Amino acid sequence: MKSFSICKRLLQYPVSILMSLTHSKKCHKQIVDSGGLVYLQKLVEMEINGAKKLQETISHGKLWGVFARR
């Protein structure tokens, strides 16, 4: 059980790095194009802190990208 908690702590670092990159449109698109949403879904299932919020942030931006701008 102790090793699992250490693993969860180590997985928080990529989540925090990706969270800082989502503010850039270019990085946001690269995360989506590279399949980051599938990886984030796995992190959400593992209950990694911040993964759910990051997934919602990226998914929200993807949803609004469907609508055309004038």
N, CA, C and O atoms as a Tripos MOL2 file, in Angstrom:
@<TRIPOS>MOLECULE
protein
  280   279    70     0     0
PROTEIN
NO_CHARGES

@<TRIPOS>ATOM
      1 N           0.8220   -1.1910    0.0000 N.3       1 MET1
      2 CA          0.0000    0.0000    0.0000 C.3       1 MET1
      3 C           0.8700    1.2610    0.0000 C.2       1 MET1
      4 O           0.5110    2.2670   -0.6120 O.2       1 MET1
      5 N           2.0030    1.2040    0.6820 N.am      2 LYS2
      6 CA          2.8780    2.3700    0.7580 C.3       2 LYS2
      7 C           3.4590    2.6940   -0.6150 C.2       2 LYS2
      8 O           3.5840    3.8660   -0.9700 O.2       2 LYS2
      9 N           3.8130    1.6740   -1.3880 N.am      3 SER3
     10 CA          4.3770    1.9170   -2.7140 C.3       3 SER3
     11 C           3.3460    2.5440   -3.6480 C.2       3 SER3
     12 O           3.7080    3.3290   -4.5240 O.2       3 SER3
     13 N           2.0640    2.2080   -3.4730 N.am      4 PHE4
     14 CA          1.0180    2.7970   -4.3060 C.3       4 PHE4
     15 C           0.8700    4.2860   -4.0080 C.2       4 PHE4
     16 O           0.6490    5.0810   -4.9210 O.2       4 PHE4
     17 N           0.9900    4.6680   -2.7350 N.am      5 SER5
     18 CA          0.8770    6.0890   -2.3930 C.3       5 SER5
     19 C           2.0680    6.8800   -2.9340 C.2       5 SER5
     20 O           1.9170    8.0410   -3.3170 O.2       5 SER5
     21 N           3.2410    6.2640   -2.9680 N.am      6 ILE6
     22 CA          4.4160    6.9180   -3.5460 C.3       6 ILE6
     23 C           4.2190    7.0840   -5.0470 C.2       6 ILE6
     24 O           4.5640    8.1220   -5.6120 O.2       6 ILE6
     25 N           3.6690    6.0700   -5.6860 N.am      7 CYS7
     26 CA          3.4070    6.1250   -7.1210 C.3       7 CYS7
     27 C           2.4040    7.2340   -7.4340 C.2       7 CYS7
     28 O           2.5690    7.9590   -8.4160 O.2       7 CYS7
     29 N           1.3690    7.3690   -6.6070 N.am      8 LYS8
     30 CA          0.3700    8.4180   -6.8230 C.3       8 LYS8
     31 C           1.0000    9.8000   -6.6940 C.2       8 LYS8
     32 O           0.6560   10.7180   -7.4390 O.2       8 LYS8
     33 N           1.9220    9.9430   -5.7490 N.am      9 ARG9
     34 CA          2.5960   11.2330   -5.5820 C.3       9 ARG9
     35 C           3.4680   11.5640   -6.7900 C.2       9 ARG9
     36 O           3.5400   12.7180   -7.2140 O.2       9 ARG9
     37 N           4.1280   10.5510   -7.3400 N.am     10 LEU10
     38 CA          4.9850   10.7870   -8.5020 C.3      10 LEU10
     39 C           4.1690   11.1440   -9.7390 C.2      10 LEU10
     40 O           4.6500   11.8770  -10.6030 O.2      10 LEU10
     41 N           2.9560   10.6440   -9.8350 N.am     11 LEU11
     42 CA          2.1150   10.9430  -10.9880 C.3      11 LEU11
     43 C           1.4770   12.3190  -10.9020 C.2      11 LEU11
     44 O           0.8830   12.7790  -11.8770 O.2      11 LEU11
     45 N           1.5840   12.9800   -9.7720 N.am     12 GLN12
     46 CA          1.0440   14.3340   -9.6510 C.3      12 GLN12
     47 C           1.8940   15.3430  -10.4110 C.2      12 GLN12
     48 O           1.3850   16.3740  -10.8510 O.2      12 GLN12
     49 N           3.1860   15.0560  -10.5680 N.am     13 TYR13
     50 CA          4.0770   15.9910  -11.2410 C.3      13 TYR13
     51 C           3.7100   16.2020  -12.7120 C.2      13 TYR13
     52 O           3.6260   17.3510  -13.1450 O.2      13 TYR13
     53 N           3.4860   15.1350  -13.5040 N.am     14 PRO14
     54 CA          3.0760   15.3760  -14.8970 C.3      14 PRO14
     55 C           1.7440   16.1280  -14.9930 C.2      14 PRO14
     56 O           1.5450   16.9270  -15.9080 O.2      14 PRO14
     57 N           0.8450   15.8730  -14.0590 N.am     15 VAL15
     58 CA         -0.4440   16.5660  -14.0730 C.3      15 VAL15
     59 C          -0.2370   18.0570  -13.8410 C.2      15 VAL15
     60 O          -0.8420   18.8800  -14.5280 O.2      15 VAL15
     61 N           0.6030   18.4090  -12.8900 N.am     16 SER16
     62 CA          0.8260   19.8360  -12.6210 C.3      16 SER16
     63 C           1.5480   20.5200  -13.7820 C.2      16 SER16
     64 O           1.2890   21.6880  -14.0700 O.2      16 SER16
     65 N           2.4470   19.8030  -14.4450 N.am     17 ILE17
     66 CA          3.1400   20.3730  -15.6020 C.3      17 ILE17
     67 C           2.1560   20.5980  -16.7430 C.2      17 ILE17
     68 O           2.1610   21.6570  -17.3710 O.2      17 ILE17
     69 N           1.3140   19.6050  -17.0130 N.am     18 LEU18
     70 CA          0.3270   19.7620  -18.0830 C.3      18 LEU18
     71 C          -0.6820   20.8540  -17.7600 C.2      18 LEU18
     72 O          -1.1420   21.5640  -18.6540 O.2      18 LEU18
     73 N          -1.0250   20.9900  -16.4820 N.am     19 MET19
     74 CA         -1.9660   22.0380  -16.0910 C.3      19 MET19
     75 C          -1.3810   23.4150  -16.3970 C.2      19 MET19
     76 O          -2.1060   24.3170  -16.8170 O.2      19 MET19
     77 N          -0.0890   23.5790  -16.1930 N.am     20 SER20
     78 CA          0.5280   24.8730  -16.4780 C.3      20 SER20
     79 C           0.6150   25.1420  -17.9790 C.2      20 SER20
     80 O           0.6750   26.2980  -18.3980 O.2      20 SER20
     81 N           0.6220   24.0830  -18.7930 N.am     21 LEU21
     82 CA          0.7200   24.2480  -20.2390 C.3      21 LEU21
     83 C          -0.6270   24.4630  -20.9210 C.2      21 LEU21
     84 O          -0.6630   24.8990  -22.0720 O.2      21 LEU21
     85 N          -1.7210   24.1720  -20.2510 N.am     22 THR22
     86 CA         -3.0290   24.2520  -20.9010 C.3      22 THR22
     87 C          -3.4700   25.6870  -21.1660 C.2      22 THR22
     88 O          -4.4470   25.9010  -21.8840 O.2      22 THR22
     89 N          -2.7830   26.6600  -20.6130 N.am     23 HIS23
     90 CA         -3.1670   28.0530  -20.8410 C.3      23 HIS23
     91 C          -2.7340   28.5260  -22.2310 C.2      23 HIS23
     92 O          -3.2520   29.5200  -22.7400 O.2      23 HIS23
     93 N          -1.8070   27.8310  -22.8280 N.am     24 SER24
     94 CA         -1.3620   28.1640  -24.1790 C.3      24 SER24
     95 C          -2.2070   27.3810  -25.1910 C.2      24 SER24
     96 O          -2.3660   26.1670  -25.0620 O.2      24 SER24
     97 N          -2.7420   28.0700  -26.1840 N.am     25 LYS25
     98 CA         -3.5840   27.3960  -27.1850 C.3      25 LYS25
     99 C          -2.7940   26.3540  -27.9680 C.2      25 LYS25
    100 O          -3.2990   25.2720  -28.2640 O.2      25 LYS25
    101 N          -1.5600   26.6880  -28.2970 N.am     26 LYS26
    102 CA         -0.7330   25.7680  -29.0750 C.3      26 LYS26
    103 C          -0.4500   24.4880  -28.2780 C.2      26 LYS26
    104 O          -0.5820   23.3840  -28.8070 O.2      26 LYS26
    105 N          -0.0670   24.6350  -27.0210 N.am     27 CYS27
    106 CA          0.2110   23.4740  -26.1800 C.3      27 CYS27
    107 C          -1.0670   22.6820  -25.9120 C.2      27 CYS27
    108 O          -1.0500   21.4530  -25.8470 O.2      27 CYS27
    109 N          -2.1610   23.4000  -25.7610 N.am     28 HIS28
    110 CA         -3.4580   22.7590  -25.5180 C.3      28 HIS28
    111 C          -3.8100   21.8390  -26.6890 C.2      28 HIS28
    112 O          -4.2470   20.7070  -26.4850 O.2      28 HIS28
    113 N          -3.6180   22.3290  -27.9150 N.am     29 LYS29
    114 CA         -3.9050   21.5230  -29.0990 C.3      29 LYS29
    115 C          -2.9610   20.3350  -29.2020 C.2      29 LYS29
    116 O          -3.3790   19.2480  -29.6020 O.2      29 LYS29
    117 N          -1.7090   20.5240  -28.8520 N.am     30 GLN30
    118 CA         -0.7420   19.4330  -28.9220 C.3      30 GLN30
    119 C          -1.0650   18.3330  -27.9140 C.2      30 GLN30
    120 O          -0.8720   17.1520  -28.2020 O.2      30 GLN30
    121 N          -1.5510   18.7110  -26.7440 N.am     31 ILE31
    122 CA         -1.9380   17.7190  -25.7440 C.3      31 ILE31
    123 C          -3.0920   16.8800  -26.2680 C.2      31 ILE31
    124 O          -3.0940   15.6580  -26.1200 O.2      31 ILE31
    125 N          -4.0690   17.5300  -26.8750 N.am     32 VAL32
    126 CA         -5.2300   16.8130  -27.4050 C.3      32 VAL32
    127 C          -4.8230   15.9340  -28.5850 C.2      32 VAL32
    128 O          -5.2350   14.7760  -28.6630 O.2      32 VAL32
    129 N          -4.0160   16.4720  -29.5060 N.am     33 ASP33
    130 CA         -3.6140   15.7270  -30.7000 C.3      33 ASP33
    131 C          -2.7310   14.5240  -30.3750 C.2      33 ASP33
    132 O          -2.7610   13.5220  -31.0900 O.2      33 ASP33
    133 N          -1.9570   14.6150  -29.3170 N.am     34 SER34
    134 CA         -1.0560   13.5190  -28.9830 C.3      34 SER34
    135 C          -1.7260   12.4070  -28.1860 C.2      34 SER34
    136 O          -1.0810   11.4200  -27.8330 O.2      34 SER34
    137 N          -3.0150   12.5610  -27.9010 N.am     35 GLY35
    138 CA         -3.7340   11.5060  -27.1810 C.3      35 GLY35
    139 C          -3.6670   11.6690  -25.6830 C.2      35 GLY35
    140 O          -3.7940   10.6900  -24.9490 O.2      35 GLY35
    141 N          -3.4740   12.8650  -25.2220 N.am     36 GLY36
    142 CA         -3.3640   13.1280  -23.7940 C.3      36 GLY36
    143 C          -4.6420   12.8460  -23.0200 C.2      36 GLY36
    144 O          -4.5940   12.5660  -21.8220 O.2      36 GLY36
    145 N          -5.7940   12.9170  -23.7010 N.am     37 LEU37
    146 CA         -7.0640   12.6740  -23.0130 C.3      37 LEU37
    147 C          -7.1980   11.2200  -22.5640 C.2      37 LEU37
    148 O          -7.7840   10.9460  -21.5170 O.2      37 LEU37
    149 N          -6.6590   10.2910  -23.3490 N.am     38 VAL38
    150 CA         -6.6980    8.8740  -22.9710 C.3      38 VAL38
    151 C          -5.8380    8.6500  -21.7340 C.2      38 VAL38
    152 O          -6.2430    7.9450  -20.8100 O.2      38 VAL38
    153 N          -4.6570    9.2460  -21.7180 N.am     39 TYR39
    154 CA         -3.7560    9.1440  -20.5730 C.3      39 TYR39
    155 C          -4.3870    9.7780  -19.3330 C.2      39 TYR39
    156 O          -4.2850    9.2370  -18.2310 O.2      39 TYR39
    157 N          -5.0320   10.9180  -19.5200 N.am     40 LEU40
    158 CA         -5.6840   11.5890  -18.3970 C.3      40 LEU40
    159 C          -6.8340   10.7630  -17.8320 C.2      40 LEU40
    160 O          -7.0670   10.7670  -16.6240 O.2      40 LEU40
    161 N          -7.5500   10.0590  -18.6990 N.am     41 GLN41
    162 CA         -8.6470    9.2090  -18.2270 C.3      41 GLN41
    163 C          -8.1120    8.1280  -17.2880 C.2      41 GLN41
    164 O          -8.7440    7.8080  -16.2810 O.2      41 GLN41
    165 N          -6.9570    7.5720  -17.6170 N.am     42 LYS42
    166 CA         -6.3400    6.5610  -16.7590 C.3      42 LYS42
    167 C          -5.9390    7.1660  -15.4190 C.2      42 LYS42
    168 O          -6.0940    6.5310  -14.3750 O.2      42 LYS42
    169 N          -5.4200    8.4020  -15.4470 N.am     43 LEU43
    170 CA         -5.0370    9.0670  -14.2020 C.3      43 LEU43
    171 C          -6.2630    9.3920  -13.3440 C.2      43 LEU43
    172 O          -6.2020    9.3200  -12.1170 O.2      43 LEU43
    173 N          -7.3720    9.7500  -13.9920 N.am     44 VAL44
    174 CA         -8.6090   10.0240  -13.2480 C.3      44 VAL44
    175 C          -9.0940    8.7490  -12.5820 C.2      44 VAL44
    176 O          -9.5370    8.7790  -11.4340 O.2      44 VAL44
    177 N          -9.0170    7.6220  -13.2920 N.am     45 GLU45
    178 CA         -9.4300    6.3440  -12.7180 C.3      45 GLU45
    179 C          -8.5480    5.9490  -11.5350 C.2      45 GLU45
    180 O          -9.0130    5.2810  -10.6120 O.2      45 GLU45
    181 N          -7.2830    6.3560  -11.5590 N.am     46 MET46
    182 CA         -6.3770    6.0640  -10.4460 C.3      46 MET46
    183 C          -6.5420    7.0740   -9.3170 C.2      46 MET46
    184 O          -5.8960    6.9480   -8.2760 O.2      46 MET46
    185 N          -7.3970    8.0690   -9.5110 N.am     47 GLU47
    186 CA         -7.6830    9.1080   -8.5230 C.3      47 GLU47
    187 C          -6.4470    9.9330   -8.1630 C.2      47 GLU47
    188 O          -6.1520   10.1610   -6.9890 O.2      47 GLU47
    189 N          -5.7400   10.3690   -9.1890 N.am     48 ILE48
    190 CA         -4.5800   11.2400   -9.0070 C.3      48 ILE48
    191 C          -5.0870   12.6690   -8.8120 C.2      48 ILE48
    192 O          -5.9560   13.1330   -9.5500 O.2      48 ILE48
    193 N          -4.5420   13.3580   -7.8170 N.am     49 ASN49
    194 CA         -4.9660   14.7290   -7.5300 C.3      49 ASN49
    195 C          -4.7370   15.6360   -8.7320 C.2      49 ASN49
    196 O          -3.6470   15.6630   -9.3020 O.2      49 ASN49
    197 N          -5.7650   16.3710   -9.1080 N.am     50 GLY50
    198 CA         -5.6680   17.3400  -10.1870 C.3      50 GLY50
    199 C          -5.9570   16.7860  -11.5660 C.2      50 GLY50
    200 O          -6.1470   17.5600  -12.5030 O.2      50 GLY50
    201 N          -5.9950   15.4740  -11.7220 N.am     51 ALA51
    202 CA         -6.2020   14.8770  -13.0400 C.3      51 ALA51
    203 C          -7.6100   15.1410  -13.5620 C.2      51 ALA51
    204 O          -7.7990   15.3990  -14.7500 O.2      51 ALA51
    205 N          -8.5850   15.0770  -12.6810 N.am     52 LYS52
    206 CA         -9.9650   15.2970  -13.1140 C.3      52 LYS52
    207 C         -10.1630   16.7450  -13.5710 C.2      52 LYS52
    208 O         -10.8160   16.9930  -14.5850 O.2      52 LYS52
    209 N          -9.6100   17.6800  -12.8360 N.am     53 LYS53
    210 CA         -9.7370   19.0860  -13.2100 C.3      53 LYS53
    211 C          -9.0230   19.3510  -14.5350 C.2      53 LYS53
    212 O          -9.5310   20.0940  -15.3750 O.2      53 LYS53
    213 N          -7.8670   18.7570  -14.7220 N.am     54 LEU54
    214 CA         -7.1340   18.9220  -15.9720 C.3      54 LEU54
    215 C          -7.9180   18.3320  -17.1360 C.2      54 LEU54
    216 O          -7.9820   18.9300  -18.2100 O.2      54 LEU54
    217 N          -8.5060   17.1790  -16.9310 N.am     55 GLN55
    218 CA         -9.3070   16.5510  -17.9840 C.3      55 GLN55
    219 C         -10.5120   17.4190  -18.3460 C.2      55 GLN55
    220 O         -10.8440   17.5670  -19.5220 O.2      55 GLN55
    221 N         -11.1570   17.9840  -17.3460 N.am     56 GLU56
    222 CA        -12.2960   18.8650  -17.6010 C.3      56 GLU56
    223 C         -11.8600   20.1200  -18.3490 C.2      56 GLU56
    224 O         -12.5680   20.5950  -19.2370 O.2      56 GLU56
    225 N         -10.7060   20.6520  -17.9940 N.am     57 THR57
    226 CA        -10.1910   21.8520  -18.6500 C.3      57 THR57
    227 C          -9.9140   21.5830  -20.1220 C.2      57 THR57
    228 O         -10.2950   22.3760  -20.9840 O.2      57 THR57
    229 N          -9.2600   20.4800  -20.4090 N.am     58 ILE58
    230 CA         -8.9310   20.1470  -21.7910 C.3      58 ILE58
    231 C         -10.1870   19.7740  -22.5730 C.2      58 ILE58
    232 O         -10.3360   20.1830  -23.7250 O.2      58 ILE58
    233 N         -11.0800   19.0170  -21.9790 N.am     59 SER59
    234 CA        -12.3100   18.6180  -22.6590 C.3      59 SER59
    235 C         -13.1930   19.8270  -22.9250 C.2      59 SER59
    236 O         -13.8330   19.9080  -23.9730 O.2      59 SER59
    237 N         -13.2330   20.7620  -21.9900 N.am     60 HIS60
    238 CA        -14.0470   21.9680  -22.1630 C.3      60 HIS60
    239 C         -13.5580   22.7720  -23.3550 C.2      60 HIS60
    240 O         -14.3590   23.2450  -24.1600 O.2      60 HIS60
    241 N         -12.2690   22.9250  -23.4680 N.am     61 GLY61
    242 CA        -11.7060   23.6580  -24.5980 C.3      61 GLY61
    243 C         -11.9710   22.9550  -25.9130 C.2      61 GLY61
    244 O         -12.1910   23.6050  -26.9340 O.2      61 GLY61
    245 N         -11.9510   21.6280  -25.8950 N.am     62 LYS62
    246 CA        -12.2200   20.8650  -27.0950 C.3      62 LYS62
    247 C         -13.6780   21.0350  -27.5100 C.2      62 LYS62
    248 O         -13.9780   21.1150  -28.7020 O.2      62 LYS62
    249 N         -14.5720   21.0910  -26.5500 N.am     63 LEU63
    250 CA        -15.9800   21.2580  -26.8390 C.3      63 LEU63
    251 C         -16.2560   22.6000  -27.4900 C.2      63 LEU63
    252 O         -16.9940   22.6760  -28.4720 O.2      63 LEU63
    253 N         -15.6680   23.6580  -26.9480 N.am     64 TRP64
    254 CA        -15.9050   24.9960  -27.4990 C.3      64 TRP64
    255 C         -15.2290   25.1780  -28.8390 C.2      64 TRP64
    256 O         -15.6100   26.0750  -29.5920 O.2      64 TRP64
    257 N         -14.2350   24.3600  -29.1700 N.am     65 GLY65
    258 CA        -13.5930   24.4430  -30.4620 C.3      65 GLY65
    259 C         -14.4700   23.9520  -31.6010 C.2      65 GLY65
    260 O         -14.1590   24.2020  -32.7650 O.2      65 GLY65
    261 N         -15.5590   23.2600  -31.2920 N.am     66 VAL66
    262 CA        -16.4700   22.7550  -32.3070 C.3      66 VAL66
    263 C         -17.2590   23.8990  -32.9320 C.2      66 VAL66
    264 O         -17.5650   23.8630  -34.1240 O.2      66 VAL66
    265 N         -17.5860   24.9050  -32.1440 N.am     67 PHE67
    266 CA        -18.3840   26.0250  -32.6270 C.3      67 PHE67
    267 C         -17.5380   26.9740  -33.4640 C.2      67 PHE67
    268 O         -16.4120   27.3090  -33.0960 O.2      67 PHE67
    269 N         -18.0840   27.3950  -34.5790 N.am     68 ALA68
    270 CA        -17.3530   28.2840  -35.4930 C.3      68 ALA68
    271 C         -17.3460   29.7080  -34.9340 C.2      68 ALA68
    272 O         -18.3170   30.1610  -34.3280 O.2      68 ALA68
    273 N         -16.2420   30.3910  -35.1520 N.am     69 ARG69
    274 CA        -16.1270   31.7910  -34.7410 C.3      69 ARG69
    275 C         -16.4200   32.6720  -35.9380 C.2      69 ARG69
    276 O         -16.1700   32.2920  -37.0820 O.2      69 ARG69
    277 N         -16.9440   33.8350  -35.6690 N.am     70 ARG70
    278 CA        -17.2320   34.7760  -36.7690 C.3      70 ARG70
    279 C         -16.2340   35.8900  -36.7810 C.2      70 ARG70
    280 O         -16.3100   36.7770  -37.6310 O.2      70 ARG70
@<TRIPOS>BOND
     1     1     2 1
     2     2     3 1
     3     3     4 2
     4     3     5 am
     5     5     6 1
     6     6     7 1
     7     7     8 2
     8     7     9 am
     9     9    10 1
    10    10    11 1
    11    11    12 2
    12    11    13 am
    13    13    14 1
    14    14    15 1
    15    15    16 2
    16    15    17 am
    17    17    18 1
    18    18    19 1
    19    19    20 2
    20    19    21 am
    21    21    22 1
    22    22    23 1
    23    23    24 2
    24    23    25 am
    25    25    26 1
    26    26    27 1
    27    27    28 2
    28    27    29 am
    29    29    30 1
    30    30    31 1
    31    31    32 2
    32    31    33 am
    33    33    34 1
    34    34    35 1
    35    35    36 2
    36    35    37 am
    37    37    38 1
    38    38    39 1
    39    39    40 2
    40    39    41 am
    41    41    42 1
    42    42    43 1
    43    43    44 2
    44    43    45 am
    45    45    46 1
    46    46    47 1
    47    47    48 2
    48    47    49 am
    49    49    50 1
    50    50    51 1
    51    51    52 2
    52    51    53 am
    53    53    54 1
    54    54    55 1
    55    55    56 2
    56    55    57 am
    57    57    58 1
    58    58    59 1
    59    59    60 2
    60    59    61 am
    61    61    62 1
    62    62    63 1
    63    63    64 2
    64    63    65 am
    65    65    66 1
    66    66    67 1
    67    67    68 2
    68    67    69 am
    69    69    70 1
    70    70    71 1
    71    71    72 2
    72    71    73 am
    73    73    74 1
    74    74    75 1
    75    75    76 2
    76    75    77 am
    77    77    78 1
    78    78    79 1
    79    79    80 2
    80    79    81 am
    81    81    82 1
    82    82    83 1
    83    83    84 2
    84    83    85 am
    85    85    86 1
    86    86    87 1
    87    87    88 2
    88    87    89 am
    89    89    90 1
    90    90    91 1
    91    91    92 2
    92    91    93 am
    93    93    94 1
    94    94    95 1
    95    95    96 2
    96    95    97 am
    97    97    98 1
    98    98    99 1
    99    99   100 2
   100    99   101 am
   101   101   102 1
   102   102   103 1
   103   103   104 2
   104   103   105 am
   105   105   106 1
   106   106   107 1
   107   107   108 2
   108   107   109 am
   109   109   110 1
   110   110   111 1
   111   111   112 2
   112   111   113 am
   113   113   114 1
   114   114   115 1
   115   115   116 2
   116   115   117 am
   117   117   118 1
   118   118   119 1
   119   119   120 2
   120   119   121 am
   121   121   122 1
   122   122   123 1
   123   123   124 2
   124   123   125 am
   125   125   126 1
   126   126   127 1
   127   127   128 2
   128   127   129 am
   129   129   130 1
   130   130   131 1
   131   131   132 2
   132   131   133 am
   133   133   134 1
   134   134   135 1
   135   135   136 2
   136   135   137 am
   137   137   138 1
   138   138   139 1
   139   139   140 2
   140   139   141 am
   141   141   142 1
   142   142   143 1
   143   143   144 2
   144   143   145 am
   145   145   146 1
   146   146   147 1
   147   147   148 2
   148   147   149 am
   149   149   150 1
   150   150   151 1
   151   151   152 2
   152   151   153 am
   153   153   154 1
   154   154   155 1
   155   155   156 2
   156   155   157 am
   157   157   158 1
   158   158   159 1
   159   159   160 2
   160   159   161 am
   161   161   162 1
   162   162   163 1
   163   163   164 2
   164   163   165 am
   165   165   166 1
   166   166   167 1
   167   167   168 2
   168   167   169 am
   169   169   170 1
   170   170   171 1
   171   171   172 2
   172   171   173 am
   173   173   174 1
   174   174   175 1
   175   175   176 2
   176   175   177 am
   177   177   178 1
   178   178   179 1
   179   179   180 2
   180   179   181 am
   181   181   182 1
   182   182   183 1
   183   183   184 2
   184   183   185 am
   185   185   186 1
   186   186   187 1
   187   187   188 2
   188   187   189 am
   189   189   190 1
   190   190   191 1
   191   191   192 2
   192   191   193 am
   193   193   194 1
   194   194   195 1
   195   195   196 2
   196   195   197 am
   197   197   198 1
   198   198   199 1
   199   199   200 2
   200   199   201 am
   201   201   202 1
   202   202   203 1
   203   203   204 2
   204   203   205 am
   205   205   206 1
   206   206   207 1
   207   207   208 2
   208   207   209 am
   209   209   210 1
   210   210   211 1
   211   211   212 2
   212   211   213 am
   213   213   214 1
   214   214   215 1
   215   215   216 2
   216   215   217 am
   217   217   218 1
   218   218   219 1
   219   219   220 2
   220   219   221 am
   221   221   222 1
   222   222   223 1
   223   223   224 2
   224   223   225 am
   225   225   226 1
   226   226   227 1
   227   227   228 2
   228   227   229 am
   229   229   230 1
   230   230   231 1
   231   231   232 2
   232   231   233 am
   233   233   234 1
   234   234   235 1
   235   235   236 2
   236   235   237 am
   237   237   238 1
   238   238   239 1
   239   239   240 2
   240   239   241 am
   241   241   242 1
   242   242   243 1
   243   243   244 2
   244   243   245 am
   245   245   246 1
   246   246   247 1
   247   247   248 2
   248   247   249 am
   249   249   250 1
   250   250   251 1
   251   251   252 2
   252   251   253 am
   253   253   254 1
   254   254   255 1
   255   255   256 2
   256   255   257 am
   257   257   258 1
   258   258   259 1
   259   259   260 2
   260   259   261 am
   261   261   262 1
   262   262   263 1
   263   263   264 2
   264   263   265 am
   265   265   266 1
   266   266   267 1
   267   267   268 2
   268   267   269 am
   269   269   270 1
   270   270   271 1
   271   271   272 2
   272   271   273 am
   273   273   274 1
   274   274   275 1
   275   275   276 2
   276   275   277 am
   277   277   278 1
   278   278   279 1
   279   279   280 2
@<TRIPOS>SUBSTRUCTURE
     1 MET1         2 RESIDUE 1 A MET
     2 LYS2         6 RESIDUE 1 A LYS
     3 SER3        10 RESIDUE 1 A SER
     4 PHE4        14 RESIDUE 1 A PHE
     5 SER5        18 RESIDUE 1 A SER
     6 ILE6        22 RESIDUE 1 A ILE
     7 CYS7        26 RESIDUE 1 A CYS
     8 LYS8        30 RESIDUE 1 A LYS
     9 ARG9        34 RESIDUE 1 A ARG
    10 LEU10       38 RESIDUE 1 A LEU
    11 LEU11       42 RESIDUE 1 A LEU
    12 GLN12       46 RESIDUE 1 A GLN
    13 TYR13       50 RESIDUE 1 A TYR
    14 PRO14       54 RESIDUE 1 A PRO
    15 VAL15       58 RESIDUE 1 A VAL
    16 SER16       62 RESIDUE 1 A SER
    17 ILE17       66 RESIDUE 1 A ILE
    18 LEU18       70 RESIDUE 1 A LEU
    19 MET19       74 RESIDUE 1 A MET
    20 SER20       78 RESIDUE 1 A SER
    21 LEU21       82 RESIDUE 1 A LEU
    22 THR22       86 RESIDUE 1 A THR
    23 HIS23       90 RESIDUE 1 A HIS
    24 SER24       94 RESIDUE 1 A SER
    25 LYS25       98 RESIDUE 1 A LYS
    26 LYS26      102 RESIDUE 1 A LYS
    27 CYS27      106 RESIDUE 1 A CYS
    28 HIS28      110 RESIDUE 1 A HIS
    29 LYS29      114 RESIDUE 1 A LYS
    30 GLN30      118 RESIDUE 1 A GLN
    31 ILE31      122 RESIDUE 1 A ILE
    32 VAL32      126 RESIDUE 1 A VAL
    33 ASP33      130 RESIDUE 1 A ASP
    34 SER34      134 RESIDUE 1 A SER
    35 GLY35      138 RESIDUE 1 A GLY
    36 GLY36      142 RESIDUE 1 A GLY
    37 LEU37      146 RESIDUE 1 A LEU
    38 VAL38      150 RESIDUE 1 A VAL
    39 TYR39      154 RESIDUE 1 A TYR
    40 LEU40      158 RESIDUE 1 A LEU
    41 GLN41      162 RESIDUE 1 A GLN
    42 LYS42      166 RESIDUE 1 A LYS
    43 LEU43      170 RESIDUE 1 A LEU
    44 VAL44      174 RESIDUE 1 A VAL
    45 GLU45      178 RESIDUE 1 A GLU
    46 MET46      182 RESIDUE 1 A MET
    47 GLU47      186 RESIDUE 1 A GLU
    48 ILE48      190 RESIDUE 1 A ILE
    49 ASN49      194 RESIDUE 1 A ASN
    50 GLY50      198 RESIDUE 1 A GLY
    51 ALA51      202 RESIDUE 1 A ALA
    52 LYS52      206 RESIDUE 1 A LYS
    53 LYS53      210 RESIDUE 1 A LYS
    54 LEU54      214 RESIDUE 1 A LEU
    55 GLN55      218 RESIDUE 1 A GLN
    56 GLU56      222 RESIDUE 1 A GLU
    57 THR57      226 RESIDUE 1 A THR
    58 ILE58      230 RESIDUE 1 A ILE
    59 SER59      234 RESIDUE 1 A SER
    60 HIS60      238 RESIDUE 1 A HIS
    61 GLY61      242 RESIDUE 1 A GLY
    62 LYS62      246 RESIDUE 1 A LYS
    63 LEU63      250 RESIDUE 1 A LEU
    64 TRP64      254 RESIDUE 1 A TRP
    65 GLY65      258 RESIDUE 1 A GLY
    66 VAL66      262 RESIDUE 1 A VAL
    67 PHE67      266 RESIDUE 1 A PHE
    68 ALA68      270 RESIDUE 1 A ALA
    69 ARG69      274 RESIDUE 1 A ARG
    70 ARG70      278 RESIDUE 1 A ARG
